């Protein structure tokens, strides 16, 4: 234990002397978090929030159906109904021309007489149904001017995606069927009350029996949507921890080239003890980096008008995930520093490989925005395991058990890098020949 503490003290002194390296490890990630969050905030909102699409609405009906369709769009929260242009009501020609020029994506025109046509069809269907029961009332058909079905015209810009187009048409149809069902129900009650004096219509009007309840599977009871802060803070924290490969490999190669490693090995201390001393010191550095990044997300980003970082409920799980990510990053640095023969090799391969793993792992672009092939490839990146674990804590309210799969994979990655480092030193390193 005394040997190990002495090695740790030696590593700490070397690290403290490299003030520029320490500044890079702490200041650079904080700057990246702020810049990336500011750049992505507006675009991130379109991915994480319900869009509000402006819809030109022309109501030539000026009756119940037109009003109900308009209220349905206003109540959806996804559409903003525009019924005036240049301070005057929109005409069908204005709406078509605005969509044609690309000023608006969608325009809806409810034709004149839509309500009367719909009511006439409803009354006719009710009369036919009652006639089948021998309860027909010829008076029910008086005044009905039967027309064809109502044609609500929807103008779409050519750039509108087919999925969105189908969703909008389905929404209009659903609203129409709901209105039609209500009118059928009311007409039946009215006619039966006229034909049967003892019939008492129900007090309640028509209401939908089938309801759809949206739930978002999570370990919390509320829906949590990731924002730019909740993505960038853990992403750049992981990136900063793995970028520790640069100072760590420099330390290993300097010891070899300067001869200090040879002098250390003449003392009763093994190479693995020296490596574990570096693991202990750089592990503390990674933990300090994480604290700085989290504080930046909680205290610094709100000053720029960005969302405050919301931590998970399990602090122990957060500490465990940070620890295994730090061990994985330090182990990766030890392996690169032992195998690389020069500073140039270590710096080039270490930095480029971390950037590739970060891009693959979803630190720059979220996994769900990647094509299927890249999603499959991302699963082999340890940085993907790390960001998935942090998402489980920050966004899903996951506990220690929920992050266990990612934590185990990261710890096994650390053990494998240490094993490869030991095997390479034993059989390949010139220091051991």
NORZI-V298144 format. One record per residue. N is the residue number from 0. RES is the residue in one small letter. OMEGA is omega in whole degrees, 0 to 359 (none if undefined). BURIAL is + if it has 24 or more other ideal C-beta (glycine too) atoms within 12 Angstrom, else -. Layout:
{{N;RES;OMEGA;BURIAL} {N;RES;OMEGA;BURIAL}}
This chain:
{{0;x;180;-} {1;x;178;-} {2;x;182;-} {3;x;180;-} {4;x;178;-} {5;x;178;-} {6;x;179;+} {7;x;180;+} {8;x;179;-} {9;x;180;+} {10;x;180;+} {11;x;179;-} {12;x;179;-} {13;x;182;+} {14;x;181;+} {15;x;180;-} {16;x;181;-} {17;x;185;-} {18;x;179;-} {19;x;177;-} {20;x;178;+} {21;x;179;-} {22;x;179;-} {23;x;183;-} {24;x;185;+} {25;x;185;+} {26;x;183;-} {27;x;180;+} {28;x;179;+} {29;x;178;+} {30;x;179;-} {31;x;179;+} {32;x;182;+} {33;x;183;+} {34;x;182;-} {35;x;180;+} {36;x;178;+} {37;x;181;-} {38;x;188;-} {39;x;189;+} {40;x;183;+} {41;x;178;-} {42;x;180;-} {43;x;182;+} {44;x;180;-} {45;x;179;-} {46;x;187;-} {47;x;181;+} {48;x;177;-} {49;x;180;-} {50;x;175;-} {51;x;184;-} {52;x;177;+} {53;x;181;+} {54;x;174;+} {55;x;184;+} {56;x;179;+} {57;x;182;+} {58;x;175;+} {59;x;181;+} {60;x;180;+} {61;x;180;-} {62;x;190;-} {63;x;185;+} {64;x;179;+} {65;x;179;+} {66;x;181;-} {67;x;178;+} {68;x;179;+} {69;x;179;+} {70;x;178;-} {71;x;176;+} {72;x;180;+} {73;x;182;-} {74;x;182;-} {75;x;182;-} {76;x;181;-} {77;x;184;-} {78;x;173;+} {79;x;184;-} {80;x;177;+} {81;x;181;+} {82;x;177;+} {83;x;175;-} {84;x;181;-} {85;x;176;-} {86;x;176;-} {87;x;181;-} {88;x;182;-} {89;x;172;+} {90;x;179;-} {91;x;179;+} {92;x;178;-} {93;x;182;+} {94;x;180;+} {95;x;181;+} {96;x;180;-} {97;x;177;+} {98;x;180;+} {99;x;180;-} {100;x;180;-} {101;x;179;-} {102;x;179;-} {103;x;182;+} {104;x;188;+} {105;x;172;+} {106;x;181;+} {107;x;180;+} {108;x;175;+} {109;x;187;+} {110;x;177;+} {111;x;179;-} {112;x;182;-} {113;x;181;+} {114;x;181;+} {115;x;178;+} {116;x;181;+} {117;x;179;+} {118;x;179;+} {119;x;179;+} {120;x;179;+} {121;x;181;+} {122;x;179;+} {123;x;179;+} {124;x;178;+} {125;x;180;+} {126;x;179;+} {127;x;181;-} {128;x;180;-} {129;x;178;+} {130;x;177;-} {131;x;178;-} {132;x;182;-} {133;x;182;-} {134;x;185;-} {135;x;178;-} {136;x;181;+} {137;x;180;-} {138;x;182;-} {139;x;183;+} {140;x;181;-} {141;x;176;-} {142;x;180;-} {143;x;173;-} {144;x;186;-} {145;x;177;-} {146;x;175;-} {147;x;181;-} {148;x;180;-} {149;x;179;+} {150;x;174;-} {151;x;184;+} {152;x;178;+} {153;x;177;+} {154;x;180;+} {155;x;170;+} {156;x;182;+} {157;x;182;-} {158;x;181;-} {159;x;181;-} {160;x;183;-} {161;x;181;-} {162;x;179;-} {163;x;179;-} {164;x;180;-} {165;x;180;-} {166;x;180;-} {167;x;180;+} {168;x;178;-} {169;x;179;-} {170;x;179;+} {171;x;180;+} {172;x;180;-} {173;x;179;-} {174;x;180;+} {175;x;181;+} {176;x;178;-} {177;x;179;-} {178;x;181;+} {179;x;180;+} {180;x;178;-} {181;x;181;+} {182;x;177;+} {183;x;180;+} {184;x;181;-} {185;x;180;+} {186;x;176;+} {187;x;181;+} {188;x;181;+} {189;x;182;-} {190;x;178;+} {191;x;178;+} {192;x;179;-} {193;x;182;-} {194;x;185;-} {195;x;183;-} {196;x;180;-} {197;x;181;-} {198;x;178;-} {199;x;179;-} {200;x;178;-} {201;x;180;-} {202;x;181;-} {203;x;174;-} {204;x;180;-} {205;x;174;-} {206;x;182;-} {207;x;179;-} {208;x;182;-} {209;x;178;-} {210;x;179;-} {211;x;180;-} {212;x;181;-} {213;x;176;-} {214;x;180;-} {215;x;184;-} {216;x;183;-} {217;x;176;-} {218;x;172;+} {219;x;184;-} {220;x;182;-} {221;x;178;-} {222;x;177;-} {223;x;181;+} {224;x;181;-} {225;x;176;+} {226;x;184;+} {227;x;179;+} {228;x;183;+} {229;x;173;+} {230;x;189;+} {231;x;182;+} {232;x;177;+} {233;x;183;+} {234;x;182;+} {235;x;173;+} {236;x;178;+} {237;x;180;+} {238;x;180;+} {239;x;180;+} {240;x;180;+} {241;x;178;+} {242;x;175;+} {243;x;177;+} {244;x;183;+} {245;x;180;+} {246;x;181;+} {247;x;178;+} {248;x;177;+} {249;x;179;+} {250;x;181;+} {251;x;183;+} {252;x;177;+} {253;x;178;-} {254;x;180;+} {255;x;185;+} {256;x;181;-} {257;x;179;-} {258;x;181;-} {259;x;178;-} {260;x;179;+} {261;x;179;-} {262;x;179;-} {263;x;182;+} {264;x;175;-} {265;x;176;-} {266;x;182;-} {267;x;179;-} {268;x;183;-} {269;x;179;-} {270;x;180;+} {271;x;176;-} {272;x;177;+} {273;x;179;+} {274;x;181;+} {275;x;174;+} {276;x;177;+} {277;x;179;+} {278;x;181;+} {279;x;183;+} {280;x;183;+} {281;x;172;+} {282;x;177;+} {283;x;178;+} {284;x;180;+} {285;x;178;+} {286;x;177;+} {287;x;176;+} {288;x;182;+} {289;x;178;+} {290;x;179;+} {291;x;180;+} {292;x;180;+} {293;x;178;+} {294;x;177;-} {295;x;179;+} {296;x;182;+} {297;x;188;-} {298;x;188;-} {299;x;185;+} {300;x;177;+} {301;x;178;-} {302;x;179;-} {303;x;180;-} {304;x;180;-} {305;x;179;+} {306;x;176;+} {307;x;178;+} {308;x;178;+} {309;x;181;+} {310;x;176;+} {311;x;182;+} {312;x;186;-} {313;x;180;+} {314;x;178;-} {315;x;177;-} {316;x;177;+} {317;x;179;+} {318;x;180;+} {319;x;181;+} {320;x;179;+} {321;x;181;+} {322;x;182;+} {323;x;175;+} {324;x;179;+} {325;x;178;+} {326;x;180;+} {327;x;180;+} {328;x;179;+} {329;x;178;+} {330;x;178;+} {331;x;178;+} {332;x;178;+} {333;x;181;+} {334;x;180;+} {335;x;182;+} {336;x;179;+} {337;x;184;+} {338;x;182;+} {339;x;183;+} {340;x;182;-} {341;x;176;-} {342;x;183;+} {343;x;178;-} {344;x;183;-} {345;x;182;+} {346;x;183;+} {347;x;183;-} {348;x;182;+} {349;x;183;+} {350;x;182;+} {351;x;180;-} {352;x;178;+} {353;x;178;+} {354;x;179;-} {355;x;179;-} {356;x;178;+} {357;x;179;+} {358;x;179;+} {359;x;188;+} {360;x;178;+} {361;x;179;+} {362;x;180;+} {363;x;178;+} {364;x;181;+} {365;x;184;+} {366;x;185;+} {367;x;175;-} {368;x;182;-} {369;x;173;-} {370;x;184;-} {371;x;181;-} {372;x;181;-} {373;x;176;-} {374;x;179;-} {375;x;180;-} {376;x;183;-} {377;x;184;+} {378;x;181;-} {379;x;182;-} {380;x;177;+} {381;x;177;+} {382;x;173;+} {383;x;176;+} {384;x;182;+} {385;x;182;+} {386;x;177;+} {387;x;178;+} {388;x;179;+} {389;x;176;+} {390;x;180;+} {391;x;181;+} {392;x;187;+} {393;x;191;+} {394;x;185;+} {395;x;180;+} {396;x;183;+} {397;x;180;+} {398;x;182;-} {399;x;184;+} {400;x;181;-} {401;x;179;+} {402;x;184;+} {403;x;180;-} {404;x;179;-} {405;x;180;+} {406;x;180;+} {407;x;180;-} {408;x;180;+} {409;x;179;+} {410;x;176;+} {411;x;175;-} {412;x;177;+} {413;x;180;+} {414;x;181;-} {415;x;179;-} {416;x;177;+} {417;x;179;+} {418;x;179;-} {419;x;179;-} {420;x;180;+} {421;x;180;+} {422;x;180;-} {423;x;180;+} {424;x;184;+} {425;x;188;-} {426;x;186;-} {427;x;187;-} {428;x;178;+} {429;x;179;-} {430;x;183;+} {431;x;181;-} {432;x;none;-}}
